[in-house]
Amino acid sequence: MPSSLSYADDAGSVFTFGLKGGYEAGVKLVSVMAALLPIASGLEEGSELLRSVAVVLIGGLLTSTLLTHFLAERIRANPRISGSLEKLAGVFLIAFGVKLAISR
């Protein structure tokens, strides 16, 4: 295999998503799922308390990954939506900074 190819060139569709950075998202998805599935299924000792947390984390991770996969290109293509999201992120960052400044 030529050295110019990256791991994403040989990876399956789970790891590529057809997007830039899709390989990293797929690796993160699979690794976190592998860590949380024993807890969610109740196989780990003492996992009764963490079972609901693991199920929520798995659901949130799957939902966010799939939404990102299907909506990322559409959001990038629409300047109105991407601009609104950037402004919303800025508001949250400013609010977080104000909260940090007040709490000290």
The first five atom37 places (N, CA, C, CB, O) and aatype in JSON, in Angstrom:
{
  "aatype": [12, 14, 15, 15, 10, 15, 18, 0, 3, 3, 0, 7, 15, 19, 13, 16, 13, 7, 10, 11, 7, 7, 18, 6, 0, 7, 19, 11, 10, 19, 15, 19, 12, 0, 0, 10, 10, 14, 9, 0, 15, 7, 10, 6, 6, 7, 15, 6, 10, 10, 1, 15, 19, 0, 19, 19, 10, 9, 7, 7, 10, 10, 16, 15, 16, 10, 10, 16, 8, 13, 10, 0, 6, 1, 9, 1, 0, 2, 14, 1, 9, 15, 7, 15, 10, 6, 11, 10, 0, 7, 19, 13, 10, 9, 0, 13, 7, 19, 11, 10, 0, 9, 15, 1],
  "atom_mask": [
    [1, 1, 1, 1, 1],
    [1, 1, 1, 1, 1],
    [1, 1, 1, 1, 1],
    [1, 1, 1, 1, 1],
    [1, 1, 1, 1, 1],
    [1, 1, 1, 1, 1],
    [1, 1, 1, 1, 1],
    [1, 1, 1, 1, 1],
    [1, 1, 1, 1, 1],
    [1, 1, 1, 1, 1],
    [1, 1, 1, 1, 1],
    [1, 1, 1, 0, 1],
    [1, 1, 1, 1, 1],
    [1, 1, 1, 1, 1],
    [1, 1, 1, 1, 1],
    [1, 1, 1, 1, 1],
    [1, 1, 1, 1, 1],
    [1, 1, 1, 0, 1],
    [1, 1, 1, 1, 1],
    [1, 1, 1, 1, 1],
    [1, 1, 1, 0, 1],
    [1, 1, 1, 0, 1],
    [1, 1, 1, 1, 1],
    [1, 1, 1, 1, 1],
    [1, 1, 1, 1, 1],
    [1, 1, 1, 0, 1],
    [1, 1, 1, 1, 1],
    [1, 1, 1, 1, 1],
    [1, 1, 1, 1, 1],
    [1, 1, 1, 1, 1],
    [1, 1, 1, 1, 1],
    [1, 1, 1, 1, 1],
    [1, 1, 1, 1, 1],
    [1, 1, 1, 1, 1],
    [1, 1, 1, 1, 1],
    [1, 1, 1, 1, 1],
    [1, 1, 1, 1, 1],
    [1, 1, 1, 1, 1],
    [1, 1, 1, 1, 1],
    [1, 1, 1, 1, 1],
    [1, 1, 1, 1, 1],
    [1, 1, 1, 0, 1],
    [1, 1, 1, 1, 1],
    [1, 1, 1, 1, 1],
    [1, 1, 1, 1, 1],
    [1, 1, 1, 0, 1],
    [1, 1, 1, 1, 1],
    [1, 1, 1, 1, 1],
    [1, 1, 1, 1, 1],
    [1, 1, 1, 1, 1],
    [1, 1, 1, 1, 1],
    [1, 1, 1, 1, 1],
    [1, 1, 1, 1, 1],
    [1, 1, 1, 1, 1],
    [1, 1, 1, 1, 1],
    [1, 1, 1, 1, 1],
    [1, 1, 1, 1, 1],
    [1, 1, 1, 1, 1],
    [1, 1, 1, 0, 1],
    [1, 1, 1, 0, 1],
    [1, 1, 1, 1, 1],
    [1, 1, 1, 1, 1],
    [1, 1, 1, 1, 1],
    [1, 1, 1, 1, 1],
    [1, 1, 1, 1, 1],
    [1, 1, 1, 1, 1],
    [1, 1, 1, 1, 1],
    [1, 1, 1, 1, 1],
    [1, 1, 1, 1, 1],
    [1, 1, 1, 1, 1],
    [1, 1, 1, 1, 1],
    [1, 1, 1, 1, 1],
    [1, 1, 1, 1, 1],
    [1, 1, 1, 1, 1],
    [1, 1, 1, 1, 1],
    [1, 1, 1, 1, 1],
    [1, 1, 1, 1, 1],
    [1, 1, 1, 1, 1],
    [1, 1, 1, 1, 1],
    [1, 1, 1, 1, 1],
    [1, 1, 1, 1, 1],
    [1, 1, 1, 1, 1],
    [1, 1, 1, 0, 1],
    [1, 1, 1, 1, 1],
    [1, 1, 1, 1, 1],
    [1, 1, 1, 1, 1],
    [1, 1, 1, 1, 1],
    [1, 1, 1, 1, 1],
    [1, 1, 1, 1, 1],
    [1, 1, 1, 0, 1],
    [1, 1, 1, 1, 1],
    [1, 1, 1, 1, 1],
    [1, 1, 1, 1, 1],
    [1, 1, 1, 1, 1],
    [1, 1, 1, 1, 1],
    [1, 1, 1, 1, 1],
    [1, 1, 1, 0, 1],
    [1, 1, 1, 1, 1],
    [1, 1, 1, 1, 1],
    [1, 1, 1, 1, 1],
    [1, 1, 1, 1, 1],
    [1, 1, 1, 1, 1],
    [1, 1, 1, 1, 1],
    [1, 1, 1, 1, 1]
  ],
  "atom_positions": [
    [[0.84, -1.18, 0.0], [0.0, 0.0, 0.0], [0.89, 1.24, 0.0], [-0.96, 0.0, 1.22], [1.82, 1.32, 0.8]],
    [[0.63, 2.2, -0.87], [1.44, 3.42, -0.9], [1.29, 4.2, 0.39], [1.05, 4.3, -2.09], [0.23, 4.21, 1.01]],
    [[2.36, 4.86, 0.8], [2.35, 5.58, 2.07], [1.49, 6.84, 2.02], [3.76, 5.94, 2.47], [1.19, 7.4, 3.07]],
    [[1.1, 7.3, 0.83], [0.3, 8.51, 0.74], [-1.15, 8.29, 1.13], [0.37, 9.07, -0.65], [-1.87, 9.26, 1.35]],
    [[-1.59, 7.04, 1.21], [-2.97, 6.77, 1.59], [-3.13, 6.84, 3.1], [-3.41, 5.4, 1.07], [-2.24, 6.42, 3.85]],
    [[-4.26, 7.36, 3.54], [-4.52, 7.4, 4.98], [-5.35, 6.19, 5.37], [-5.24, 8.71, 5.38], [-5.82, 5.44, 4.51]],
    [[-5.52, 6.01, 6.66], [-6.31, 4.9, 7.15], [-7.75, 5.0, 6.66], [-6.27, 4.84, 8.67], [-8.4, 3.98, 6.44]],
    [[-8.25, 6.22, 6.49], [-9.64, 6.41, 6.06], [-9.86, 5.89, 4.65], [-10.01, 7.89, 6.13], [-10.99, 5.54, 4.3]],
    [[-8.81, 5.81, 3.83], [-8.98, 5.3, 2.48], [-9.31, 3.82, 2.47], [-7.73, 5.54, 1.67], [-9.99, 3.34, 1.55]],
    [[-8.86, 3.08, 3.48], [-9.12, 1.65, 3.55], [-10.25, 1.31, 4.5], [-7.88, 0.93, 3.98], [-10.68, 0.15, 4.55]],
    [[-10.76, 2.27, 5.25], [-11.77, 2.0, 6.26], [-13.12, 1.77, 5.62], [-11.85, 3.15, 7.27], [-13.39, 2.21, 4.5]],
    [[-13.97, 1.08, 6.36], [-15.33, 0.84, 5.9], [-16.18, 2.08, 6.05], [0.0, 0.0, 0.0], [-15.71, 3.1, 6.54]],
    [[-17.42, 1.99, 5.63], [-18.29, 3.16, 5.65], [-18.6, 3.64, 7.07], [-19.58, 2.85, 4.93], [-18.95, 4.8, 7.26]],
    [[-18.48, 2.77, 8.06], [-18.72, 3.2, 9.44], [-17.71, 4.26, 9.84], [-18.65, 1.99, 10.4], [-18.04, 5.16, 10.61]],
    [[-16.5, 4.18, 9.32], [-15.45, 5.1, 9.73], [-15.3, 6.31, 8.82], [-14.17, 4.37, 9.79], [-14.63, 7.27, 9.2]],
    [[-15.88, 6.3, 7.64], [-15.63, 7.42, 6.74], [-16.76, 8.43, 6.71], [-15.4, 6.9, 5.37], [-16.48, 9.63, 6.69]],
    [[-17.99, 8.01, 6.7], [-19.17, 8.87, 6.68], [-19.21, 9.81, 5.47], [-19.23, 9.68, 7.94], [-20.13, 10.62, 5.35]],
    [[-18.25, 9.71, 4.6], [-18.23, 10.59, 3.44], [-17.94, 12.03, 3.78], [0.0, 0.0, 0.0], [-18.12, 12.9, 2.93]],
    [[-17.49, 12.32, 4.98], [-17.19, 13.69, 5.41], [-15.75, 13.79, 5.85], [-18.13, 14.13, 6.54], [-15.13, 12.79, 6.21]],
    [[-15.21, 15.0, 5.82], [-13.89, 15.2, 6.4], [-14.0, 14.98, 7.9], [-13.33, 16.63, 6.09], [-14.95, 15.43, 8.53]],
    [[-13.02, 14.29, 8.45], [-13.05, 14.02, 9.87], [-13.97, 12.87, 10.24], [0.0, 0.0, 0.0], [-14.15, 12.57, 11.42]],
    [[-14.55, 12.21, 9.26], [-15.46, 11.11, 9.52], [-14.78, 9.92, 10.15], [0.0, 0.0, 0.0], [-15.4, 9.2, 10.93]],
    [[-13.54, 9.7, 9.82], [-12.8, 8.57, 10.39], [-12.69, 8.72, 11.9], [-11.4, 8.45, 9.75], [-12.93, 7.78, 12.65]],
    [[-12.32, 9.92, 12.34], [-12.18, 10.16, 13.77], [-13.52, 10.01, 14.47], [-11.6, 11.55, 14.03], [-13.59, 9.46, 15.57]],
    [[-14.59, 10.49, 13.84], [-15.93, 10.35, 14.44], [-16.31, 8.88, 14.54], [-16.98, 11.11, 13.62], [-16.9, 8.47, 15.54]],
    [[-16.0, 8.1, 13.54], [-16.32, 6.67, 13.58], [-15.52, 5.93, 14.63], [0.0, 0.0, 0.0], [-16.05, 5.05, 15.31]],
    [[-14.26, 6.28, 14.77], [-13.42, 5.64, 15.78], [-13.94, 5.99, 17.17], [-11.94, 6.07, 15.63], [-14.02, 5.12, 18.05]],
    [[-14.3, 7.24, 17.38], [-14.83, 7.66, 18.68], [-16.15, 6.95, 18.96], [-15.02, 9.19, 18.72], [-16.38, 6.5, 20.09]],
    [[-17.01, 6.85, 17.97], [-18.29, 6.18, 18.13], [-18.1, 4.72, 18.55], [-19.11, 6.25, 16.84], [-18.71, 4.26, 19.51]],
    [[-17.25, 4.02, 17.83], [-17.04, 2.6, 18.12], [-16.35, 2.4, 19.47], [-16.21, 1.94, 17.0], [-16.71, 1.49, 20.21]],
    [[-15.38, 3.23, 19.8], [-14.67, 3.04, 21.07], [-15.55, 3.35, 22.27], [-13.43, 3.92, 21.12], [-15.51, 2.63, 23.27]],
    [[-16.35, 4.41, 22.19], [-17.24, 4.73, 23.31], [-18.34, 3.68, 23.43], [-17.84, 6.13, 23.14], [-18.72, 3.31, 24.54]],
    [[-18.85, 3.21, 22.29], [-19.87, 2.17, 22.33], [-19.3, 0.9, 22.96], [-20.41, 1.87, 20.9], [-19.98, 0.25, 23.74]],
    [[-18.08, 0.56, 22.62], [-17.45, -0.64, 23.19], [-17.27, -0.5, 24.7], [-16.1, -0.91, 22.52], [-17.36, -1.48, 25.43]],
    [[-17.01, 0.71, 25.16], [-16.84, 0.93, 26.59], [-18.17, 0.93, 27.34], [-16.11, 2.23, 26.84], [-18.24, 0.49, 28.48]],
    [[-19.23, 1.43, 26.69], [-20.51, 1.59, 27.38], [-21.45, 0.4, 27.24], [-21.19, 2.8, 26.88], [-22.34, 0.22, 28.08]],
    [[-21.29, -0.41, 26.22], [-22.21, -1.53, 26.03], [-22.23, -2.52, 27.19], [-21.86, -2.26, 24.77], [-23.31, -2.97, 27.57]],
    [[-21.09, -2.9, 27.78], [-21.17, -3.8, 28.94], [-21.93, -3.19, 30.12], [-19.77, -4.17, 29.39], [-22.62, -3.9, 30.85]],
    [[-21.8, -1.89, 30.31], [-22.52, -1.22, 31.38], [-24.01, -1.17, 31.07], [-21.98, 0.2, 31.61], [-24.84, -1.46, 31.93]],
    [[-24.35, -0.8, 29.82], [-25.76, -0.69, 29.43], [-26.46, -2.03, 29.45], [-25.87, -0.07, 28.04], [-27.66, -2.1, 29.72]],
    [[-25.74, -3.1, 29.17], [-26.36, -4.42, 29.15], [-26.41, -5.06, 30.53], [-25.62, -5.32, 28.2], [-27.02, -6.12, 30.69]],
    [[-25.77, -4.45, 31.53], [-25.8, -4.97, 32.88], [-24.77, -6.05, 33.14], [0.0, 0.0, 0.0], [-24.86, -6.75, 34.15]],
    [[-23.79, -6.2, 32.27], [-22.77, -7.23, 32.45], [-21.71, -6.85, 33.48], [-22.11, -7.53, 31.13], [-21.11, -7.71, 34.11]],
    [[-21.49, -5.56, 33.63], [-20.47, -5.09, 34.59], [-21.01, -5.17, 36.01], [-20.03, -3.65, 34.26], [-22.19, -4.93, 36.25]],
    [[-20.15, -5.5, 36.94], [-20.54, -5.56, 38.34], [-20.84, -4.15, 38.86], [-19.44, -6.22, 39.2], [-20.05, -3.23, 38.65]],
    [[-21.96, -3.98, 39.5], [-22.35, -2.68, 40.03], [-22.88, -1.72, 38.99], [0.0, 0.0, 0.0], [-22.91, -0.51, 39.24]],
    [[-23.28, -2.21, 37.84], [-23.71, -1.32, 36.77], [-25.18, -0.95, 36.85], [-23.44, -1.96, 35.44], [-25.69, -0.27, 35.96]],
    [[-25.88, -1.37, 37.9], [-27.3, -1.06, 38.01], [-27.54, 0.44, 38.06], [-27.89, -1.72, 39.25], [-28.48, 0.94, 37.44]],
    [[-26.7, 1.16, 38.77], [-26.87, 2.6, 38.89], [-26.46, 3.34, 37.62], [-26.06, 3.12, 40.06], [-27.05, 4.37, 37.29]],
    [[-25.49, 2.82, 36.92], [-24.98, 3.51, 35.72], [-25.66, 3.06, 34.44], [-23.5, 3.29, 35.6], [-25.39, 3.61, 33.37]],
    [[-26.54, 2.08, 34.53], [-27.16, 1.54, 33.32], [-27.93, 2.61, 32.54], [-28.08, 0.39, 33.67], [-27.77, 2.72, 31.33]],
    [[-28.75, 3.38, 33.22], [-29.53, 4.41, 32.53], [-28.63, 5.49, 31.94], [-30.56, 5.05, 33.48], [-28.9, 6.01, 30.86]],
    [[-27.56, 5.82, 32.64], [-26.61, 6.82, 32.13], [-25.95, 6.31, 30.86], [-25.54, 7.15, 33.19], [-25.8, 7.06, 29.89]],
    [[-25.55, 5.05, 30.85], [-24.9, 4.47, 29.67], [-25.86, 4.43, 28.48], [-24.39, 3.06, 29.98], [-25.45, 4.7, 27.35]],
    [[-27.12, 4.1, 28.74], [-28.1, 4.05, 27.65], [-28.32, 5.45, 27.06], [-29.44, 3.47, 28.14], [-28.39, 5.6, 25.84]],
    [[-28.42, 6.45, 27.92], [-28.59, 7.83, 27.44], [-27.37, 8.29, 26.66], [-28.85, 8.79, 28.61], [-27.51, 8.92, 25.61]],
    [[-26.17, 7.97, 27.14], [-24.95, 8.37, 26.43], [-24.85, 7.69, 25.06], [-23.71, 8.02, 27.26], [-24.48, 8.33, 24.07]],
    [[-25.18, 6.41, 25.0], [-25.15, 5.7, 23.71], [-26.16, 6.31, 22.75], [-25.43, 4.19, 23.91], [-25.85, 6.55, 21.58]],
    [[-27.37, 6.56, 23.23], [-28.39, 7.16, 22.37], [-28.01, 8.54, 21.88], [0.0, 0.0, 0.0], [-28.21, 8.87, 20.71]],
    [[-27.45, 9.36, 22.77], [-27.02, 10.7, 22.38], [-25.88, 10.68, 21.4], [0.0, 0.0, 0.0], [-25.85, 11.48, 20.46]],
    [[-24.94, 9.78, 21.6], [-23.8, 9.67, 20.7], [-24.24, 9.21, 19.31], [-22.76, 8.7, 21.27], [-23.79, 9.76, 18.3]],
    [[-25.1, 8.22, 19.26], [-25.61, 7.75, 17.96], [-26.41, 8.84, 17.26], [-26.48, 6.49, 18.14], [-26.24, 9.07, 16.06]],
    [[-27.28, 9.51, 18.01], [-28.11, 10.56, 17.43], [-27.26, 11.7, 16.88], [-29.1, 11.1, 18.46], [-27.46, 12.13, 15.75]],
    [[-26.32, 12.18, 17.68], [-25.5, 13.3, 17.22], [-24.62, 12.91, 16.03], [-24.63, 13.82, 18.36], [-24.42, 13.72, 15.13]],
    [[-24.09, 11.7, 16.03], [-23.26, 11.25, 14.91], [-24.08, 11.14, 13.64], [-22.6, 9.91, 15.24], [-23.64, 11.59, 12.58]],
    [[-25.25, 10.56, 13.73], [-26.09, 10.42, 12.53], [-26.61, 11.76, 12.04], [-27.26, 9.49, 12.82], [-26.67, 11.99, 10.84]],
    [[-27.0, 12.65, 12.97], [-27.44, 13.97, 12.54], [-26.32, 14.74, 11.87], [-27.97, 14.77, 13.73], [-26.53, 15.4, 10.85]],
    [[-25.12, 14.64, 12.43], [-23.97, 15.3, 11.82], [-23.72, 14.75, 10.43], [-22.73, 15.13, 12.69], [-23.44, 15.49, 9.49]],
    [[-23.81, 13.43, 10.31], [-23.58, 12.8, 9.01], [-24.56, 13.29, 7.96], [-23.66, 11.29, 9.14], [-24.17, 13.6, 6.83]],
    [[-25.83, 13.35, 8.3], [-26.84, 13.68, 7.31], [-27.04, 15.17, 7.11], [-28.13, 13.06, 7.69], [-27.49, 15.59, 6.04]],
    [[-26.73, 15.98, 8.1], [-27.04, 17.41, 7.99], [-25.84, 18.32, 7.8], [-27.76, 17.83, 9.2], [-26.02, 19.49, 7.46]],
    [[-24.63, 17.83, 7.99], [-23.46, 18.71, 7.96], [-23.29, 19.42, 6.62], [-22.21, 17.9, 8.25], [-23.07, 20.63, 6.6]],
    [[-23.39, 18.71, 5.54], [-23.21, 19.34, 4.22], [-24.32, 20.34, 3.93], [-23.17, 18.27, 3.13], [-24.06, 21.39, 3.34]],
    [[-25.54, 20.04, 4.33], [-26.65, 20.97, 4.11], [-26.47, 22.25, 4.91], [-27.98, 20.31, 4.47], [-26.76, 23.34, 4.42]],
    [[-26.0, 22.1, 6.14], [-25.79, 23.28, 6.98], [-24.65, 24.12, 6.44], [-25.5, 22.88, 8.43], [-24.75, 25.35, 6.4]],
    [[-23.56, 23.48, 6.02], [-22.43, 24.22, 5.44], [-22.83, 24.94, 4.16], [-21.25, 23.28, 5.17], [-22.32, 26.02, 3.87]],
    [[-23.72, 24.35, 3.39], [-24.11, 24.93, 2.11], [-25.04, 26.13, 2.28], [-24.8, 23.89, 1.25], [-25.11, 26.98, 1.38]],
    [[-25.73, 26.23, 3.4], [-26.67, 27.32, 3.62], [-26.03, 28.36, 4.54], [-28.0, 26.79, 4.23], [-25.89, 28.12, 5.74]],
    [[-25.63, 29.51, 3.99], [-24.94, 30.51, 4.8], [-25.81, 31.09, 5.91], [-24.44, 31.63, 3.92], [-25.3, 31.5, 6.95]],
    [[-27.11, 31.12, 5.71], [-28.01, 31.67, 6.73], [-28.01, 30.78, 7.98], [-29.45, 31.8, 6.17], [-27.92, 31.28, 9.11]],
    [[-28.11, 29.48, 7.78], [-28.12, 28.55, 8.91], [-26.76, 28.53, 9.6], [-28.51, 27.13, 8.45], [-26.68, 28.58, 10.83]],
    [[-25.69, 28.45, 8.81], [-24.36, 28.39, 9.43], [-24.04, 29.67, 10.17], [-23.29, 28.11, 8.37], [-23.41, 29.63, 11.23]],
    [[-24.46, 30.82, 9.65], [-24.25, 32.08, 10.35], [-25.02, 32.15, 11.66], [0.0, 0.0, 0.0], [-24.51, 32.64, 12.67]],
    [[-26.26, 31.66, 11.62], [-27.07, 31.64, 12.84], [-26.46, 30.73, 13.89], [-28.5, 31.19, 12.53], [-26.45, 31.07, 15.08]],
    [[-25.96, 29.58, 13.47], [-25.34, 28.67, 14.43], [-24.06, 29.25, 15.01], [-25.04, 27.33, 13.76], [-23.77, 29.05, 16.19]],
    [[-23.28, 29.97, 14.19], [-22.07, 30.61, 14.7], [-22.42, 31.69, 15.72], [-21.27, 31.22, 13.55], [-21.74, 31.8, 16.74]],
    [[-23.48, 32.48, 15.47], [-23.91, 33.49, 16.43], [-24.4, 32.85, 17.72], [-25.0, 34.37, 15.83], [-24.1, 33.34, 18.81]],
    [[-25.14, 31.76, 17.6], [-25.63, 31.06, 18.79], [-24.47, 30.52, 19.62], [-26.57, 29.92, 18.38], [-24.49, 30.61, 20.85]],
    [[-23.47, 29.94, 18.95], [-22.3, 29.45, 19.66], [-21.57, 30.59, 20.35], [-21.35, 28.71, 18.69], [-21.09, 30.43, 21.47]],
    [[-21.48, 31.74, 19.69], [-20.84, 32.91, 20.3], [-21.58, 33.39, 21.54], [0.0, 0.0, 0.0], [-20.96, 33.75, 22.53]],
    [[-22.92, 33.39, 21.48], [-23.71, 33.79, 22.65], [-23.45, 32.85, 23.82], [-25.2, 33.81, 22.31], [-23.28, 33.3, 24.95]],
    [[-23.42, 31.54, 23.54], [-23.16, 30.58, 24.61], [-21.76, 30.75, 25.19], [-23.34, 29.15, 24.09], [-21.57, 30.65, 26.4]],
    [[-20.78, 31.0, 24.34], [-19.41, 31.2, 24.83], [-19.29, 32.46, 25.68], [-18.43, 31.28, 23.66], [-18.62, 32.46, 26.71]],
    [[-19.95, 33.53, 25.26], [-19.92, 34.76, 26.05], [-20.63, 34.55, 27.38], [-20.59, 35.93, 25.26], [-20.14, 34.98, 28.43]],
    [[-21.79, 33.87, 27.35], [-22.52, 33.61, 28.59], [-21.7, 32.74, 29.54], [-23.86, 32.93, 28.29], [-21.7, 32.96, 30.75]],
    [[-21.01, 31.76, 28.99], [-20.16, 30.91, 29.82], [-19.02, 31.73, 30.43], [-19.59, 29.74, 29.0], [-18.68, 31.55, 31.6]],
    [[-18.42, 32.62, 29.65], [-17.36, 33.48, 30.17], [-17.85, 34.4, 31.27], [0.0, 0.0, 0.0], [-17.16, 34.6, 32.27]],
    [[-19.05, 34.95, 31.09], [-19.63, 35.83, 32.12], [-19.89, 35.02, 33.39], [-20.95, 36.49, 31.62], [-19.62, 35.49, 34.49]],
    [[-20.41, 33.82, 33.23], [-20.68, 32.97, 34.4], [-19.38, 32.67, 35.14], [-21.37, 31.65, 33.97], [-19.34, 32.72, 36.37]],
    [[-18.32, 32.36, 34.4], [-17.03, 32.11, 35.04], [-16.51, 33.33, 35.77], [-16.02, 31.65, 34.01], [-15.97, 33.22, 36.87]],
    [[-16.67, 34.51, 35.15], [-16.18, 35.73, 35.77], [-16.96, 36.07, 37.05], [-16.26, 36.89, 34.78], [-16.39, 36.54, 38.03]],
    [[-18.26, 35.81, 37.01], [-19.09, 36.1, 38.18], [-18.83, 35.13, 39.32], [-20.56, 36.07, 37.81], [-18.85, 35.51, 40.49]],
    [[-18.58, 33.86, 38.96], [-18.41, 32.85, 40.01], [-17.11, 32.97, 40.78], [-18.5, 31.5, 39.4], [-16.97, 32.32, 41.82]],
    [[-16.17, 33.75, 40.32], [-14.89, 33.91, 41.03], [-15.05, 34.98, 42.01], [-13.72, 34.23, 40.08], [-14.12, 35.31, 42.73]]
  ]
}
